Amino acid sequence: MAPAKKPAMKKPAVKPAKKAAARVGSKYSCADCGLVVVVDEDCGCATVDLVCCGTPMKKKRAACKK
């Protein structure tokens, strides 16, 4: 007799990462071309999806103050 097959395990649903709203002064950069975008006005959107060169732009860290 062949051994009984185990039931397939379901993979947990992957939730997309939460994105923060863009605030005035936030900087986003493109990893491909180096373009940097600075937010001048708050649009009131709940999330930010800036895309450049076909990939989402990443938020840059604030520079250290001396």
mmCIF file of the N, C-alpha and C atoms, coordinates in Angstrom:
data_MODEL
# 
_entry.id   MODEL 
# 
loop_
_atom_site.group_PDB 
_atom_site.id 
_atom_site.type_symbol 
_atom_site.label_atom_id 
_atom_site.label_alt_id 
_atom_site.label_comp_id 
_atom_site.label_asym_id 
_atom_site.label_entity_id 
_atom_site.label_seq_id 
_atom_site.pdbx_PDB_ins_code 
_atom_site.Cartn_x 
_atom_site.Cartn_y 
_atom_site.Cartn_z 
_atom_site.occupancy 
_atom_site.B_iso_or_equiv 
_atom_site.pdbx_formal_charge 
_atom_site.auth_seq_id 
_atom_site.auth_comp_id 
_atom_site.auth_asym_id 
_atom_site.auth_atom_id 
_atom_site.pdbx_PDB_model_num 
ATOM 1   N N  . MET A 1 1  ? 0.825  -1.186 0.000   1.00 0.00 ? 1  MET A N  1 
ATOM 2   C CA . MET A 1 1  ? 0.000  0.000  0.000   1.00 0.00 ? 1  MET A CA 1 
ATOM 3   C C  . MET A 1 1  ? 0.871  1.252  0.000   1.00 0.00 ? 1  MET A C  1 
ATOM 4   N N  . ALA A 1 2  ? 0.402  2.237  -0.729  1.00 0.00 ? 2  ALA A N  1 
ATOM 5   C CA . ALA A 1 2  ? 1.131  3.512  -0.793  1.00 0.00 ? 2  ALA A CA 1 
ATOM 6   C C  . ALA A 1 2  ? 0.810  4.339  0.445   1.00 0.00 ? 2  ALA A C  1 
ATOM 7   N N  . PRO A 1 3  ? 1.799  5.108  0.937   1.00 0.00 ? 3  PRO A N  1 
ATOM 8   C CA . PRO A 1 3  ? 1.529  5.955  2.099   1.00 0.00 ? 3  PRO A CA 1 
ATOM 9   C C  . PRO A 1 3  ? 0.509  7.045  1.755   1.00 0.00 ? 3  PRO A C  1 
ATOM 10  N N  . ALA A 1 4  ? -0.287 7.413  2.749   1.00 0.00 ? 4  ALA A N  1 
ATOM 11  C CA . ALA A 1 4  ? -1.314 8.437  2.545   1.00 0.00 ? 4  ALA A CA 1 
ATOM 12  C C  . ALA A 1 4  ? -0.655 9.802  2.358   1.00 0.00 ? 4  ALA A C  1 
ATOM 13  N N  . LYS A 1 5  ? -1.222 10.591 1.439   1.00 0.00 ? 5  LYS A N  1 
ATOM 14  C CA . LYS A 1 5  ? -0.691 11.933 1.196   1.00 0.00 ? 5  LYS A CA 1 
ATOM 15  C C  . LYS A 1 5  ? -1.198 12.890 2.269   1.00 0.00 ? 5  LYS A C  1 
ATOM 16  N N  . LYS A 1 6  ? -0.301 13.785 2.671   1.00 0.00 ? 6  LYS A N  1 
ATOM 17  C CA . LYS A 1 6  ? -0.691 14.818 3.634   1.00 0.00 ? 6  LYS A CA 1 
ATOM 18  C C  . LYS A 1 6  ? -1.447 15.910 2.893   1.00 0.00 ? 6  LYS A C  1 
ATOM 19  N N  . PRO A 1 7  ? -2.439 16.522 3.552   1.00 0.00 ? 7  PRO A N  1 
ATOM 20  C CA . PRO A 1 7  ? -3.158 17.622 2.890   1.00 0.00 ? 7  PRO A CA 1 
ATOM 21  C C  . PRO A 1 7  ? -2.208 18.801 2.672   1.00 0.00 ? 7  PRO A C  1 
ATOM 22  N N  . ALA A 1 8  ? -2.401 19.495 1.559   1.00 0.00 ? 8  ALA A N  1 
ATOM 23  C CA . ALA A 1 8  ? -1.547 20.646 1.232   1.00 0.00 ? 8  ALA A CA 1 
ATOM 24  C C  . ALA A 1 8  ? -1.778 21.756 2.244   1.00 0.00 ? 8  ALA A C  1 
ATOM 25  N N  . MET A 1 9  ? -0.685 22.359 2.685   1.00 0.00 ? 9  MET A N  1 
ATOM 26  C CA . MET A 1 9  ? -0.771 23.469 3.637   1.00 0.00 ? 9  MET A CA 1 
ATOM 27  C C  . MET A 1 9  ? -1.032 24.756 2.863   1.00 0.00 ? 9  MET A C  1 
ATOM 28  N N  . LYS A 1 10 ? -1.942 25.562 3.354   1.00 0.00 ? 10 LYS A N  1 
ATOM 29  C CA . LYS A 1 10 ? -2.223 26.843 2.712   1.00 0.00 ? 10 LYS A CA 1 
ATOM 30  C C  . LYS A 1 10 ? -1.175 27.856 3.150   1.00 0.00 ? 10 LYS A C  1 
ATOM 31  N N  . LYS A 1 11 ? -0.711 28.650 2.194   1.00 0.00 ? 11 LYS A N  1 
ATOM 32  C CA . LYS A 1 11 ? 0.234  29.710 2.512   1.00 0.00 ? 11 LYS A CA 1 
ATOM 33  C C  . LYS A 1 11 ? -0.548 30.884 3.079   1.00 0.00 ? 11 LYS A C  1 
ATOM 34  N N  . PRO A 1 12 ? 0.007  31.570 4.082   1.00 0.00 ? 12 PRO A N  1 
ATOM 35  C CA . PRO A 1 12 ? -0.703 32.726 4.623   1.00 0.00 ? 12 PRO A CA 1 
ATOM 36  C C  . PRO A 1 12 ? -0.764 33.838 3.578   1.00 0.00 ? 12 PRO A C  1 
ATOM 37  N N  . ALA A 1 13 ? -1.848 34.571 3.597   1.00 0.00 ? 13 ALA A N  1 
ATOM 38  C CA . ALA A 1 13 ? -2.011 35.676 2.650   1.00 0.00 ? 13 ALA A CA 1 
ATOM 39  C C  . ALA A 1 13 ? -0.978 36.751 2.956   1.00 0.00 ? 13 ALA A C  1 
ATOM 40  N N  . VAL A 1 14 ? -0.341 37.254 1.916   1.00 0.00 ? 14 VAL A N  1 
ATOM 41  C CA . VAL A 1 14 ? 0.658  38.300 2.086   1.00 0.00 ? 14 VAL A CA 1 
ATOM 42  C C  . VAL A 1 14 ? -0.035 39.643 1.938   1.00 0.00 ? 14 VAL A C  1 
ATOM 43  N N  . LYS A 1 15 ? 0.072  40.451 2.975   1.00 0.00 ? 15 LYS A N  1 
ATOM 44  C CA . LYS A 1 15 ? -0.539 41.772 2.946   1.00 0.00 ? 15 LYS A CA 1 
ATOM 45  C C  . LYS A 1 15 ? 0.493  42.774 2.419   1.00 0.00 ? 15 LYS A C  1 
ATOM 46  N N  . PRO A 1 16 ? 0.062  43.709 1.571   1.00 0.00 ? 16 PRO A N  1 
ATOM 47  C CA . PRO A 1 16 ? 0.999  44.718 1.095   1.00 0.00 ? 16 PRO A CA 1 
ATOM 48  C C  . PRO A 1 16 ? 1.437  45.620 2.254   1.00 0.00 ? 16 PRO A C  1 
ATOM 49  N N  . ALA A 1 17 ? 2.651  46.114 2.165   1.00 0.00 ? 17 ALA A N  1 
ATOM 50  C CA . ALA A 1 17 ? 3.176  46.983 3.219   1.00 0.00 ? 17 ALA A CA 1 
ATOM 51  C C  . ALA A 1 17 ? 2.381  48.279 3.249   1.00 0.00 ? 17 ALA A C  1 
ATOM 52  N N  . LYS A 1 18 ? 2.161  48.780 4.446   1.00 0.00 ? 18 LYS A N  1 
ATOM 53  C CA . LYS A 1 18 ? 1.446  50.040 4.584   1.00 0.00 ? 18 LYS A CA 1 
ATOM 54  C C  . LYS A 1 18 ? 2.379  51.177 4.181   1.00 0.00 ? 18 LYS A C  1 
ATOM 55  N N  . LYS A 1 19 ? 1.845  52.102 3.433   1.00 0.00 ? 19 LYS A N  1 
ATOM 56  C CA . LYS A 1 19 ? 2.626  53.248 3.001   1.00 0.00 ? 19 LYS A CA 1 
ATOM 57  C C  . LYS A 1 19 ? 2.129  54.468 3.754   1.00 0.00 ? 19 LYS A C  1 
ATOM 58  N N  . ALA A 1 20 ? 3.049  55.319 4.106   1.00 0.00 ? 20 ALA A N  1 
ATOM 59  C CA . ALA A 1 20 ? 2.704  56.518 4.849   1.00 0.00 ? 20 ALA A CA 1 
ATOM 60  C C  . ALA A 1 20 ? 2.313  57.628 3.885   1.00 0.00 ? 20 ALA A C  1 
ATOM 61  N N  . ALA A 1 21 ? 1.534  58.565 4.383   1.00 0.00 ? 21 ALA A N  1 
ATOM 62  C CA . ALA A 1 21 ? 1.178  59.729 3.588   1.00 0.00 ? 21 ALA A CA 1 
ATOM 63  C C  . ALA A 1 21 ? 2.414  60.608 3.437   1.00 0.00 ? 21 ALA A C  1 
ATOM 64  N N  . ALA A 1 22 ? 2.533  61.257 2.300   1.00 0.00 ? 22 ALA A N  1 
ATOM 65  C CA . ALA A 1 22 ? 3.676  62.140 2.060   1.00 0.00 ? 22 ALA A CA 1 
ATOM 66  C C  . ALA A 1 22 ? 3.473  63.425 2.844   1.00 0.00 ? 22 ALA A C  1 
ATOM 67  N N  . ARG A 1 23 ? 4.505  63.841 3.513   1.00 0.00 ? 23 ARG A N  1 
ATOM 68  C CA . ARG A 1 23 ? 4.455  65.094 4.272   1.00 0.00 ? 23 ARG A CA 1 
ATOM 69  C C  . ARG A 1 23 ? 5.348  66.110 3.588   1.00 0.00 ? 23 ARG A C  1 
ATOM 70  N N  . VAL A 1 24 ? 5.074  67.363 3.811   1.00 0.00 ? 24 VAL A N  1 
ATOM 71  C CA . VAL A 1 24 ? 5.879  68.427 3.229   1.00 0.00 ? 24 VAL A CA 1 
ATOM 72  C C  . VAL A 1 24 ? 7.327  68.242 3.674   1.00 0.00 ? 24 VAL A C  1 
ATOM 73  N N  . GLY A 1 25 ? 8.229  68.269 2.703   1.00 0.00 ? 25 GLY A N  1 
ATOM 74  C CA . GLY A 1 25 ? 9.651  68.095 2.990   1.00 0.00 ? 25 GLY A CA 1 
ATOM 75  C C  . GLY A 1 25 ? 10.145 66.672 2.817   1.00 0.00 ? 25 GLY A C  1 
ATOM 76  N N  . SER A 1 26 ? 9.236  65.699 2.625   1.00 0.00 ? 26 SER A N  1 
ATOM 77  C CA . SER A 1 26 ? 9.651  64.312 2.412   1.00 0.00 ? 26 SER A CA 1 
ATOM 78  C C  . SER A 1 26 ? 10.391 64.212 1.086   1.00 0.00 ? 26 SER A C  1 
ATOM 79  N N  . LYS A 1 27 ? 11.424 63.356 1.051   1.00 0.00 ? 27 LYS A N  1 
ATOM 80  C CA . LYS A 1 27 ? 12.197 63.158 -0.170  1.00 0.00 ? 27 LYS A CA 1 
ATOM 81  C C  . LYS A 1 27 ? 12.094 61.709 -0.601  1.00 0.00 ? 27 LYS A C  1 
ATOM 82  N N  . TYR A 1 28 ? 11.908 61.503 -1.907  1.00 0.00 ? 28 TYR A N  1 
ATOM 83  C CA . TYR A 1 28 ? 11.839 60.178 -2.501  1.00 0.00 ? 28 TYR A CA 1 
ATOM 84  C C  . TYR A 1 28 ? 12.871 60.115 -3.620  1.00 0.00 ? 28 TYR A C  1 
ATOM 85  N N  . SER A 1 29 ? 13.552 58.965 -3.749  1.00 0.00 ? 29 SER A N  1 
ATOM 86  C CA . SER A 1 29 ? 14.563 58.839 -4.796  1.00 0.00 ? 29 SER A CA 1 
ATOM 87  C C  . SER A 1 29 ? 14.350 57.573 -5.612  1.00 0.00 ? 29 SER A C  1 
ATOM 88  N N  . CYS A 1 30 ? 14.802 57.632 -6.860  1.00 0.00 ? 30 CYS A N  1 
ATOM 89  C CA . CYS A 1 30 ? 14.728 56.490 -7.777  1.00 0.00 ? 30 CYS A CA 1 
ATOM 90  C C  . CYS A 1 30 ? 16.056 55.752 -7.701  1.00 0.00 ? 30 CYS A C  1 
ATOM 91  N N  . ALA A 1 31 ? 16.001 54.448 -7.468  1.00 0.00 ? 31 ALA A N  1 
ATOM 92  C CA . ALA A 1 31 ? 17.211 53.638 -7.368  1.00 0.00 ? 31 ALA A CA 1 
ATOM 93  C C  . ALA A 1 31 ? 17.866 53.442 -8.734  1.00 0.00 ? 31 ALA A C  1 
ATOM 94  N N  . ASP A 1 32 ? 17.092 53.583 -9.823  1.00 0.00 ? 32 ASP A N  1 
ATOM 95  C CA . ASP A 1 32 ? 17.632 53.353 -11.163 1.00 0.00 ? 32 ASP A CA 1 
ATOM 96  C C  . ASP A 1 32 ? 18.344 54.582 -11.732 1.00 0.00 ? 32 ASP A C  1 
ATOM 97  N N  . CYS A 1 33 ? 17.674 55.747 -11.750 1.00 0.00 ? 33 CYS A N  1 
ATOM 98  C CA . CYS A 1 33 ? 18.242 56.923 -12.406 1.00 0.00 ? 33 CYS A CA 1 
ATOM 99  C C  . CYS A 1 33 ? 18.737 57.993 -11.430 1.00 0.00 ? 33 CYS A C  1 
ATOM 100 N N  . GLY A 1 34 ? 18.363 57.892 -10.164 1.00 0.00 ? 34 GLY A N  1 
ATOM 101 C CA . GLY A 1 34 ? 18.839 58.854 -9.172  1.00 0.00 ? 34 GLY A CA 1 
ATOM 102 C C  . GLY A 1 34 ? 17.972 60.092 -9.017  1.00 0.00 ? 34 GLY A C  1 
ATOM 103 N N  . LEU A 1 35 ? 16.848 60.162 -9.713  1.00 0.00 ? 35 LEU A N  1 
ATOM 104 C CA . LEU A 1 35 ? 15.952 61.301 -9.595  1.00 0.00 ? 35 LEU A CA 1 
ATOM 105 C C  . LEU A 1 35 ? 15.476 61.436 -8.152  1.00 0.00 ? 35 LEU A C  1 
ATOM 106 N N  . VAL A 1 36 ? 15.452 62.672 -7.631  1.00 0.00 ? 36 VAL A N  1 
ATOM 107 C CA . VAL A 1 36 ? 14.982 62.926 -6.271  1.00 0.00 ? 36 VAL A CA 1 
ATOM 108 C C  . VAL A 1 36 ? 13.770 63.845 -6.351  1.00 0.00 ? 36 VAL A C  1 
ATOM 109 N N  . VAL A 1 37 ? 12.709 63.491 -5.635  1.00 0.00 ? 37 VAL A N  1 
ATOM 110 C CA . VAL A 1 37 ? 11.482 64.283 -5.584  1.00 0.00 ? 37 VAL A CA 1 
ATOM 111 C C  . VAL A 1 37 ? 11.300 64.774 -4.157  1.00 0.00 ? 37 VAL A C  1 
ATOM 112 N N  . VAL A 1 38 ? 11.030 66.078 -4.012  1.00 0.00 ? 38 VAL A N  1 
ATOM 113 C CA . VAL A 1 38 ? 10.764 66.663 -2.698  1.00 0.00 ? 38 VAL A CA 1 
ATOM 114 C C  . VAL A 1 38 ? 9.304  67.102 -2.678  1.00 0.00 ? 38 VAL A C  1 
ATOM 115 N N  . VAL A 1 39 ? 8.573  66.734 -1.628  1.00 0.00 ? 39 VAL A N  1 
ATOM 116 C CA . VAL A 1 39 ? 7.157  67.081 -1.501  1.00 0.00 ? 39 VAL A CA 1 
ATOM 117 C C  . VAL A 1 39 ? 7.054  68.528 -1.031  1.00 0.00 ? 39 VAL A C  1 
ATOM 118 N N  . ASP A 1 40 ? 6.388  69.373 -1.862  1.00 0.00 ? 40 ASP A N  1 
ATOM 119 C CA . ASP A 1 40 ? 6.204  70.787 -1.533  1.00 0.00 ? 40 ASP A CA 1 
ATOM 120 C C  . ASP A 1 40 ? 4.852  71.065 -0.898  1.00 0.00 ? 40 ASP A C  1 
ATOM 121 N N  . GLU A 1 41 ? 3.825  70.299 -1.308  1.00 0.00 ? 41 GLU A N  1 
ATOM 122 C CA . GLU A 1 41 ? 2.477  70.506 -0.791  1.00 0.00 ? 41 GLU A CA 1 
ATOM 123 C C  . GLU A 1 41 ? 1.877  69.174 -0.388  1.00 0.00 ? 41 GLU A C  1 
ATOM 124 N N  . ASP A 1 42 ? 1.101  69.180 0.701   1.00 0.00 ? 42 ASP A N  1 
ATOM 125 C CA . ASP A 1 42 ? 0.405  67.983 1.161   1.00 0.00 ? 42 ASP A CA 1 
ATOM 126 C C  . ASP A 1 42 ? -0.846 67.811 0.311   1.00 0.00 ? 42 ASP A C  1 
ATOM 127 N N  . CYS A 1 43 ? -0.972 66.633 -0.334  1.00 0.00 ? 43 CYS A N  1 
ATOM 128 C CA . CYS A 1 43 ? -2.122 66.395 -1.205  1.00 0.00 ? 43 CYS A CA 1 
ATOM 129 C C  . CYS A 1 43 ? -3.313 65.817 -0.449  1.00 0.00 ? 43 CYS A C  1 
ATOM 130 N N  . GLY A 1 44 ? -3.078 65.307 0.754   1.00 0.00 ? 44 GLY A N  1 
ATOM 131 C CA . GLY A 1 44 ? -4.165 64.741 1.537   1.00 0.00 ? 44 GLY A CA 1 
ATOM 132 C C  . GLY A 1 44 ? -4.442 63.280 1.230   1.00 0.00 ? 44 GLY A C  1 
ATOM 133 N N  . CYS A 1 45 ? -3.665 62.677 0.343   1.00 0.00 ? 45 CYS A N  1 
ATOM 134 C CA . CYS A 1 45 ? -3.848 61.256 0.014   1.00 0.00 ? 45 CYS A CA 1 
ATOM 135 C C  . CYS A 1 45 ? -3.468 60.392 1.209   1.00 0.00 ? 45 CYS A C  1 
ATOM 136 N N  . ALA A 1 46 ? -4.096 59.238 1.314   1.00 0.00 ? 46 ALA A N  1 
ATOM 137 C CA . ALA A 1 46 ? -3.799 58.325 2.418   1.00 0.00 ? 46 ALA A CA 1 
ATOM 138 C C  . ALA A 1 46 ? -2.474 57.610 2.202   1.00 0.00 ? 46 ALA A C  1 
ATOM 139 N N  . THR A 1 47 ? -2.136 57.307 0.936   1.00 0.00 ? 47 THR A N  1 
ATOM 140 C CA . THR A 1 47 ? -0.889 56.616 0.639   1.00 0.00 ? 47 THR A CA 1 
ATOM 141 C C  . THR A 1 47 ? -0.174 57.309 -0.509  1.00 0.00 ? 47 THR A C  1 
ATOM 142 N N  . VAL A 1 48 ? 1.101  56.990 -0.654  1.00 0.00 ? 48 VAL A N  1 
ATOM 143 C CA . VAL A 1 48 ? 1.910  57.590 -1.708  1.00 0.00 ? 48 VAL A CA 1 
ATOM 144 C C  . VAL A 1 48 ? 2.454  56.481 -2.590  1.00 0.00 ? 48 VAL A C  1 
ATOM 145 N N  . ASP A 1 49 ? 2.267  56.595 -3.880  1.00 0.00 ? 49 ASP A N  1 
ATOM 146 C CA . ASP A 1 49 ? 2.804  55.642 -4.845  1.00 0.00 ? 49 ASP A CA 1 
ATOM 147 C C  . ASP A 1 49 ? 3.506  56.426 -5.946  1.00 0.00 ? 49 ASP A C  1 
ATOM 148 N N  . LEU A 1 50 ? 4.745  56.835 -5.706  1.00 0.00 ? 50 LEU A N  1 
ATOM 149 C CA . LEU A 1 50 ? 5.530  57.522 -6.718  1.00 0.00 ? 50 LEU A CA 1 
ATOM 150 C C  . LEU A 1 50 ? 6.320  56.478 -7.488  1.00 0.00 ? 50 LEU A C  1 
ATOM 151 N N  . VAL A 1 51 ? 6.197  56.495 -8.820  1.00 0.00 ? 51 VAL A N  1 
ATOM 152 C CA . VAL A 1 51 ? 6.864  55.502 -9.656  1.00 0.00 ? 51 VAL A CA 1 
ATOM 153 C C  . VAL A 1 51 ? 7.764  56.221 -10.649 1.00 0.00 ? 51 VAL A C  1 
ATOM 154 N N  . CYS A 1 52 ? 8.997  55.749 -10.773 1.00 0.00 ? 52 CYS A N  1 
ATOM 155 C CA . CYS A 1 52 ? 9.950  56.282 -11.739 1.00 0.00 ? 52 CYS A CA 1 
ATOM 156 C C  . CYS A 1 52 ? 10.700 55.094 -12.338 1.00 0.00 ? 52 CYS A C  1 
ATOM 157 N N  . CYS A 1 53 ? 10.950 55.113 -13.627 1.00 0.00 ? 53 CYS A N  1 
ATOM 158 C CA . CYS A 1 53 ? 11.651 54.025 -14.321 1.00 0.00 ? 53 CYS A CA 1 
ATOM 159 C C  . CYS A 1 53 ? 10.962 52.675 -14.116 1.00 0.00 ? 53 CYS A C  1 
ATOM 160 N N  . GLY A 1 54 ? 9.654  52.704 -13.886 1.00 0.00 ? 54 GLY A N  1 
ATOM 161 C CA . GLY A 1 54 ? 8.889  51.470 -13.742 1.00 0.00 ? 54 GLY A CA 1 
ATOM 162 C C  . GLY A 1 54 ? 8.966  50.827 -12.371 1.00 0.00 ? 54 GLY A C  1 
ATOM 163 N N  . THR A 1 55 ? 9.653  51.454 -11.411 1.00 0.00 ? 55 THR A N  1 
ATOM 164 C CA . THR A 1 55 ? 9.744  50.903 -10.059 1.00 0.00 ? 55 THR A CA 1 
ATOM 165 C C  . THR A 1 55 ? 9.322  51.958 -9.048  1.00 0.00 ? 55 THR A C  1 
ATOM 166 N N  . PRO A 1 56 ? 8.746  51.555 -7.922  1.00 0.00 ? 56 PRO A N  1 
ATOM 167 C CA . PRO A 1 56 ? 8.344  52.524 -6.899  1.00 0.00 ? 56 PRO A CA 1 
ATOM 168 C C  . PRO A 1 56 ? 9.562  53.242 -6.318  1.00 0.00 ? 56 PRO A C  1 
ATOM 169 N N  . MET A 1 57 ? 9.400  54.530 -6.088  1.00 0.00 ? 57 MET A N  1 
ATOM 170 C CA . MET A 1 57 ? 10.476 55.326 -5.495  1.00 0.00 ? 57 MET A CA 1 
ATOM 171 C C  . MET A 1 57 ? 10.510 55.060 -3.997  1.00 0.00 ? 57 MET A C  1 
ATOM 172 N N  . LYS A 1 58 ? 11.707 55.100 -3.417  1.00 0.00 ? 58 LYS A N  1 
ATOM 173 C CA . LYS A 1 58 ? 11.865 54.846 -1.994  1.00 0.00 ? 58 LYS A CA 1 
ATOM 174 C C  . LYS A 1 58 ? 12.094 56.154 -1.253  1.00 0.00 ? 58 LYS A C  1 
ATOM 175 N N  . LYS A 1 59 ? 11.542 56.223 -0.057  1.00 0.00 ? 59 LYS A N  1 
ATOM 176 C CA . LYS A 1 59 ? 11.693 57.416 0.764   1.00 0.00 ? 59 LYS A CA 1 
ATOM 177 C C  . LYS A 1 59 ? 13.131 57.499 1.263   1.00 0.00 ? 59 LYS A C  1 
ATOM 178 N N  . LYS A 1 60 ? 13.713 58.689 1.134   1.00 0.00 ? 60 LYS A N  1 
ATOM 179 C CA . LYS A 1 60 ? 15.073 58.899 1.606   1.00 0.00 ? 60 LYS A CA 1 
ATOM 180 C C  . LYS A 1 60 ? 15.038 59.254 3.081   1.00 0.00 ? 60 LYS A C  1 
ATOM 181 N N  . ARG A 1 61 ? 16.065 58.846 3.774   1.00 0.00 ? 61 ARG A N  1 
ATOM 182 C CA . ARG A 1 61 ? 16.186 59.206 5.188   1.00 0.00 ? 61 ARG A CA 1 
ATOM 183 C C  . ARG A 1 61 ? 16.571 60.658 5.303   1.00 0.00 ? 61 ARG A C  1 
ATOM 184 N N  . ALA A 1 62 ? 16.167 61.281 6.396   1.00 0.00 ? 62 ALA A N  1 
ATOM 185 C CA . ALA A 1 62 ? 16.512 62.674 6.640   1.00 0.00 ? 62 ALA A CA 1 
ATOM 186 C C  . ALA A 1 62 ? 18.003 62.775 6.937   1.00 0.00 ? 62 ALA A C  1 
ATOM 187 N N  . ALA A 1 63 ? 18.592 63.861 6.521   1.00 0.00 ? 63 ALA A N  1 
ATOM 188 C CA . ALA A 1 63 ? 20.016 64.086 6.782   1.00 0.00 ? 63 ALA A CA 1 
ATOM 189 C C  . ALA A 1 63 ? 20.216 64.389 8.257   1.00 0.00 ? 63 ALA A C  1 
ATOM 190 N N  . CYS A 1 64 ? 21.366 63.992 8.777   1.00 0.00 ? 64 CYS A N  1 
ATOM 191 C CA . CYS A 1 64 ? 21.678 64.240 10.189  1.00 0.00 ? 64 CYS A CA 1 
ATOM 192 C C  . CYS A 1 64 ? 21.952 65.724 10.401  1.00 0.00 ? 64 CYS A C  1 
ATOM 193 N N  . LYS A 1 65 ? 21.368 66.266 11.445  1.00 0.00 ? 65 LYS A N  1 
ATOM 194 C CA . LYS A 1 65 ? 21.630 67.673 11.780  1.00 0.00 ? 65 LYS A CA 1 
ATOM 195 C C  . LYS A 1 65 ? 22.828 67.736 12.715  1.00 0.00 ? 65 LYS A C  1 
ATOM 196 N N  . LYS A 1 66 ? 23.690 68.675 12.467  1.00 0.00 ? 66 LYS A N  1 
ATOM 197 C CA . LYS A 1 66 ? 24.891 68.829 13.305  1.00 0.00 ? 66 LYS A CA 1 
ATOM 198 C C  . LYS A 1 66 ? 24.693 69.906 14.328  1.00 0.00 ? 66 LYS A C  1 
# 
